[in-house]
């Protein structure tokens, strides 16, 4: 059964399998993984999961330049298929490049509509947070992601060159 769940240490092995499929690097959008995160050991993984939970709690203060963010994992039968993140507000960088929502689906789980499904659920969470519209961006050449955003009502605002490359920026009214 397909689920959208908060990050959990119980899926450490399953998450590592998903990361292995993506290949080296910290490019797994939607997981909140930073280069400094050590996720291979149980203790490091637990610390990362705890940081994600703390970052989602609006009562917890965050460091300068950080925004609160709700993380969810896309899981089916204890297999991590992807991740999605809902940033509660936009700072300058997120307004230009990242948007409110970022997501990623592991290669073997793509073309099943999982990103569209997860994005729809995160729009519901955005509504609960009181957002009336959200910004979602994708790499300019990522046709699958652009179609996902458009399926959920995304209206293209622009295509722009950023410090991370050329991105398509869409607004979704909630």
C-alpha positions, 0 to 999 in steps of 0.5 A: 500500500502506498503511503506518505509518512514522516521520516523514520529510523525504522526504514534506515536500510530501505532508505539506504537502498533508495540512495544507492539506486540514485547513485553518489551525491546528495541530490535526492530532492525532497529528503533534506539531505545536507552534505554534512549529514552522515546517514550510513550509521544507525546513530548518524541516520537517527540524528538526521531523522531527528533534525528533519522532525525538528525542522518541521516543528514551527515552535523550534527556532532555526538557524539563520537562512533556514525555514521550517519544512515538513518532510514526507517519504513515499513508501510502499511495502516498507520500500522508500520510493521517494521523498517530498518536502514542503517549506512553510515559507520562502526566503530569497533563495527559495523564491528564486530557485527552490520553491515551497515544494521539492520532491524526488522519485528513485529511478526504478519507481518513476513513471508510476504517477508517484510524484503527482500523487505525493504533490497532491497530498502535500498541497493539502498539507500546504492548505492546512498551514494556511498557504493560498498558493505555492511555488514549485520549481524544476530543472528546465529540462526535466519534462517529467517534473514539469508535467507533474507540476502542471497536472496539479494546476501549476501555472508557469511564471517564468524560466530563469537562470539561477546559481543552480542552473536554469529552472522553470518556476510554477505557482499553484493556487490552493 
